[in-house]
Amino acid sequence: MTKPLLLAIDQGNTNTVFAVFRGDKLLGQWRVATKTERTADEYAVWLHQLLEMDGINTRDISDAVIASVVPQTLFDLKTLCRKHYDLEPLVVSEGATLGIPLRIDDAGEAGADRLVNAVGAYIKFGGPLIVIDFGTATTFDVVDDDGGFAGGVFAPGINLALDAMHRISARLPRIGVQKPERVIGTNTIACMQSGVYWGYVSLIEGVVARIRSEYGKTMQVIATGGLAPLFDAATDAIDGFDPDITVRGLHEVWRRSREKVS
């Protein structure tokens, strides 16, 4: 008998990732731009086509777990699960069992994605850790040696910085992020690319060094998120890259919540 499937949904401000697990095995993940006007039916059409292309039967989806930092879209994600898969999804921000201590001033302030990252990183790498997530914001989250979530650091995401430079300056073009051949630029685009790229490398190195100094223990640094590979190879401050931290954390939160209920 085929094992049922778990649909894990990680919704950030810029992108929404859908992942499917059979048991502990990740079958695949797919990314779509986050848009508040996207309906449950639109999600379903897009997702069903991709799953079918990969030979995954949507009728086998029996459970779902959602981490979202965009409240306006959560209703449509829930509706997707209820209408198209006939199930009630587990929502991380609505009473899911994380199974980790939260050592911050207000647990309600922590984004679901950060908490899920802490769970996903710890079950693979142990602790203590610094998890750098290159998303809409670049976040540095600290995971204690017992898996506890100890807080972290926020910085503007690199695409946010690029967009801001373009919008507030009449003469600066919109550019993509890439590693420049030289630090010293000899034209506008080269100067922008160098400043953003090497500026973020310096940001990473500086913040990691300060966290390690303040924490006072040896810490692994693991990067995740869409732009993480671009910076992983540029600095020794990052020990490794793992693209599956968030969805693996969602799977683990779902497992822990299910065990608590049973």
RAWO-V819007 format. One record per residue. RES is the residue in one small letter. SS is DSSP state (H for helix, E for strand, C for the rest). BURIAL is I if it has 16 or more other C-alpha atoms within 10 Angstrom, else O. Layout:
RES:SS:BURIAL, RES:SS:BURIAL
This chain:
m:C:O, t:C:O, k:C:O, p:C:O, l:E:I, l:E:I, l:E:I, a:E:I, i:E:I, d:E:I, q:E:I, g:C:I, n:C:O, t:C:O, n:E:I, t:E:I, v:E:I, f:E:I, a:E:I, v:E:I, f:E:I, r:E:O, g:C:O, d:C:O, k:E:O, l:E:I, l:E:O, g:E:O, q:E:I, w:E:O, r:E:O, v:E:O, a:E:O, t:C:I, k:C:O, t:C:O, e:C:O, r:C:O, t:C:O, a:H:I, d:H:O, e:H:O, y:H:I, a:H:I, v:H:O, w:H:O, l:H:I, h:H:O, q:H:O, l:H:O, l:H:I, e:H:O, m:H:O, d:C:O, g:C:O, i:C:I, n:C:O, t:H:I, r:H:O, d:H:O, i:E:I, s:E:I, d:E:I, a:E:I, v:E:I, i:E:I, a:E:I, s:E:I, v:C:I, v:C:O, p:H:O, q:H:O, t:H:I, l:H:I, f:H:O, d:H:I, l:H:I, k:H:I, t:H:I, l:H:I, c:H:I, r:H:O, k:H:O, h:H:I, y:H:I, d:C:O, l:C:I, e:C:I, p:C:I, l:E:I, v:E:I, v:C:I, s:C:I, e:C:O, g:C:O, a:C:I, t:C:I, l:C:I, g:C:O, i:C:I, p:C:O, l:E:I, r:C:O, i:C:O, d:C:O, d:C:O, a:H:O, g:H:O, e:H:O, a:C:I, g:C:I, a:H:I, d:H:I, r:H:I, l:H:I, v:H:I, n:H:I, a:H:I, v:H:I, g:H:I, a:H:I, y:H:I, i:H:O, k:H:O, f:H:O, g:C:I, g:C:I, p:C:I, l:E:I, i:E:I, v:E:I, i:E:I, d:E:I, f:E:I, g:C:I, t:C:I, a:E:I, t:E:I, t:E:I, f:E:I, d:E:I, v:E:I, v:E:I, d:C:I, d:C:O, d:C:O, g:C:I, g:C:I, f:E:I, a:E:I, g:E:I, g:E:I, v:E:O, f:E:O, a:E:I, p:E:O, g:C:I, i:H:I, n:H:I, l:H:O, a:H:O, l:H:I, d:H:O, a:H:O, m:H:I, h:H:O, r:H:O, i:H:O, s:C:O, a:C:O, r:C:O, l:C:O, p:C:O, r:C:O, i:C:O, g:C:O, v:C:I, q:C:O, k:C:O, p:C:I, e:C:O, r:C:O, v:C:O, i:C:O, g:C:O, t:C:O, n:C:O, t:H:O, i:H:I, a:H:I, c:H:I, m:H:I, q:H:I, s:H:I, g:H:I, v:H:I, y:H:I, w:H:I, g:H:O, y:H:I, v:H:I, s:H:O, l:H:O, i:H:I, e:H:O, g:H:O, v:H:I, v:H:I, a:H:O, r:H:O, i:H:I, r:H:I, s:H:O, e:H:O, y:H:O, g:C:O, k:C:O, t:C:O, m:C:I, q:E:I, v:E:I, i:E:I, a:E:I, t:E:I, g:C:I, g:C:O, l:C:I, a:H:I, p:H:I, l:H:O, f:H:I, d:H:I, a:C:O, a:C:O, t:C:O, d:C:O, a:C:I, i:C:I, d:C:O, g:E:I, f:E:I, d:C:O, p:C:I, d:C:I, i:H:I, t:H:I, v:H:I, r:H:I, g:H:I, l:H:I, h:H:I, e:H:I, v:H:I, w:H:I, r:H:I, r:H:I, s:H:I, r:H:O, e:H:O, k:H:O, v:H:O, s:C:O
